[in-house]
Amino acid sequence: MTIPGPQQDSAALLGRLTGATPIETHISAVFVGAGAVFKLKKAVNLGFLDFTTLAAREHFLRREFTLNAPHAPGLYRAVLPIGRRDGALTLGALPAEEWVLDMAPVPPGDFLVAHPLDAPLLDALGDTVAALHAALPPLPHVDQVASLHRALAGNTSAALAAGLPADRVAALDAAIAARIDACAPVLRERQKNGFVRRCHGDLHLGNLLMWHGRPVPFDALEFDEALAEIDTGYDLAFLLMDLDRSAGRAAANRVLNRVVARSGDAGMFSALPAWMALRALIRAQCVASAGQDGMAFLDQASSYLIPAPAQVVAIGGLQGTGKSHLARLLAPDLGAAPGALILRSDEIRKRRHGVAPEAPLPDAAYTPAASAAVQAEMLSMLDTALRGGQSVVLDAMFLDPALRATVEDIALRAQKPFIGIWLDAPLDLLRARVAGRRGDASDATVAVLERSAAADTGPIGWTRLDAAQNAYPKARLLFPTA
């Protein structure tokens, strides 16, 4: 990769200002200095973008600034001209001979592609994505089915041009196209319901970083509006695919479930295999175009299209028995990638009140009517996810026999296997666990636990496990094919 000849003098200036050799892609050269970072767009025409004119480079740099600056205040500083002053090229001088984007430097370890991804950070990442999408206005007139087919065709052509095996690419193209067509009614319904928005468009780990202690997106796709006017689920799918590949399925599953906990979007699942497969194909052709081996991404794309039967798992028991912990451990291995949807009653209640899962709610949020509404929403989301072909893990106390029967009936009517797990533990142990709980979605106190323990649950027909010990090994035996 090289910087086009007419831009060489501007590049030399940026090199002197930063003391850096540029980091190059096909479309940009980034000069990373101690106090500033300058991004130069290359004067290239790659077919899907044309930066050959100075006006185009200025336009797309300003578009990049407008799209990204709100998410990380201070990271994107300004779009600056390079012109001549007393005959010498100078940053900030007019008239412009070139334009650059001025950004703040970021420590290399703060980019999420290199940052340890622990559970709190994965939750924060899910919060970031949910908030990003929630702030975007709907675009109900964008035809998502046609857009996905165009994206597929473009990336199939690019994959072939990059030298990936024609038979593999053709088979993957046909399989993804078939999945897009199969879920077209759902895609169009989501379009009408406001899920198509002007999204980030390139939301993978390489375009997320830590900024002032929290994960933020940057480098949103700026050069083609059609590629970014997409379903929020398709935007998320790039991150899920990337996490699945680089950090493991449990990480991808945790982010998925945090996004749904904040957004309530249980309707994305019928399209998620096609979206993730297409995102993996995009990565395959990008990697191959850079002269690297893209076959692993082709294999990953194909794996998302292998049918994975859905099932329903319900985990009940008193507060402190470890229902949520067990759900987290089981979910990644159940059903289609990136694992089962977890529907936790505590999180649904918090979303209904517009607060984060860990934010406490007053007693008024726990009236019988409020709890009935939470249960109704949980059952509705269960039904929606099952219709989308996704496995679901339900995490609630399930003290009411009628609720347990309803969940089993929904699974039966959907013709999905059902497993009910009931966690037991001595009350003294549960008192200690509840009293020591911090930063959790549950607001239960020891007094609430005592009232729950006195409730009449009726006969428990689900598999009972001892929650005084680690219940996961015995629970895992209930899923021999997971």
Residue, then its C-alpha position, 0 to 999 in steps of 0.5 A: m500500500t502506498i500514498p498516491g503521488p500528489q499527496q506525498d508532500s502532505a503525508a511528509l508534513l504529517g510525518r514530520l508533525t507526528g514523528a510517525t510512519p503512517i498506518e495504512t489501509h487501502i483508503s487511509a493513512v493514519f499518522v499516530g503521534a504523541g499529542a495528535v493523530f492525523k487521518l489522511k484519506k487516500a485519493v483512490n477510486l475503488g469502485f465502491l468509493d471514490f476519494t479522487t477529488l479534494a472535494a470528496r475527501e473533504h466531504f467524507l472527512r467531515r461526514e466521518f467527524t459528524l458521525n463519530a464525534p457525538h459518541a466520544p467527545g474529544l476523540y474527534r477534534a476537527v477537520l483541518p486543511i493543509g495549505r501553503r503559508d509563505g510557500a511552505l505546506t502548513l497544517g491549518a492554512l488555506p486555501a486547502e491542498e489537502w484535508v485531514l482529520d485531527m484526532a486525540p491519541v489513544p493508548p494501543g491497549d485501549f482498543l478493544v481488539a487488544h483489551p481484556l474483555d471481562a464480564p463488566l466490560l462485555d456488559a458495558l459494551g452491550d449497553t453502548v450498542a443498545a444506547l447507540h441504536a436507541a438514539l437513531p431515528p427509524l428509516p422505515h422506507v429502506d428496503q432491507v431485503a433488497s439491501l441485503h441482497r445487494a450487500l451479498a452480491g457485492n461481497t461475493s464478487a469481492a471474495l471471488a476477486a480476492g481469490l477465495p475458492a469459487d465453489r465455496v463462495a458460490a455455495l455460501d452465496a446461495a445459502i445466505a441468499a436463501r436465508i434472506d429470502a426465508c426471513a423476508p417477511v420478518l425483515r419487512e415487518r422489522q423495517k415497518n416497526g422502526f428497526v432500520r436506522r442509520c447505524h454504525g455500519d462497521l461495528h466490530l472490535g477494531n472499531l471500538l475503544m475505551w474512552h474516559g473509562r467506557p467503551v465507545p464506537f469510532d470509525a463508523l462507515e461514512f462513504d456509503e449511506a446504503l451500507a449503513e442504513i440497516d437493521t440494528g440487528y445486522d449492525l450488532a451481528f458484526l460485533l457478535m461474529d467478531l466476538d464469537r471468532s476472537a473472544g469465544r461464544a460466551a463473550a458473544n452470548r453475553v453481549l447479545n443478552r445484554v443488548v436484548a436486556r436493554s432493548g427488548d428486541a427478541g425479534m432479530f433471531s430469524a435473520l441473525p444466522a444470515w446476518m452473521a454469515l454475511r458479516a463473516l463473508i465480509r471479513a473473509q473477503c477483506v482479509a483475502s484482499a489484504g493477502q491473508d488467508g480468509m478461509a477460516f472466516l468462510d468456515q465460520a460463515s458456513s457454520y452459522l447456516i447449519p440448522a440448530p434446533a431450538q429448545v426452552v430451558a426454565i430455571g426456577g428457585l428462590q433468590g440466591t440459588g444461582k439461577s442467573h449464574l447457571a443461565r449464563l453458563l448454559a446459554p452459550d452452548l444452546g441452539a443457534a449462534p451465539g447461543a440462547l437468549i436469556l430472559r431474566s425477569d429482573e432485567i425485564r422489570k428494570r427495562r420496563h422502568g427505563v433503568a439499567p439492570e443494576a439500578p435499584l427500583p422502589d417497592a412500588a415496582y414490585t406490586p402484583a400488577a407490575s409482576a404480572a406485566v413482567q411475566a406477560e412480557m417474558l412470555s411474549m418475548l419467549d414466543t417471539a424468540l421461538r418463532g425466530g428459531q432461537s433457544v431460550v433460557l428463562d430465569a425467574m423464581f417460578l413460584d406460581p404453578a400456573l406460570r410454570a405450566t404456561v411456559e411448558d405449554i408455550a414450548l409444547r405448542a411451539q414443538k420445542p423440547f422443554i427442560g425445567i430446572w429447580l434449584d434448592a439450597p438451605l435457607d441460611l445459605l440463601r440469606a447470606r448470599v442475598a445479603g452479600r449481593r452487590g451490583d445485581a439486577s435483583d433488588a431482593t432483600v433478606a425480608v423478600l427472600e423470607r416471604s418467597a420461602a413461605a409461598d406455596t409453590g405446589p408440586i415441583g415437577w422440574t429436575r431439582l438440583d442442589a444449589a449449595q454446590n456448583a449446579y452446572p456440572k449436573a445441569r449440563l448433563l441434561f443437555p447431552t447434545a448441546 
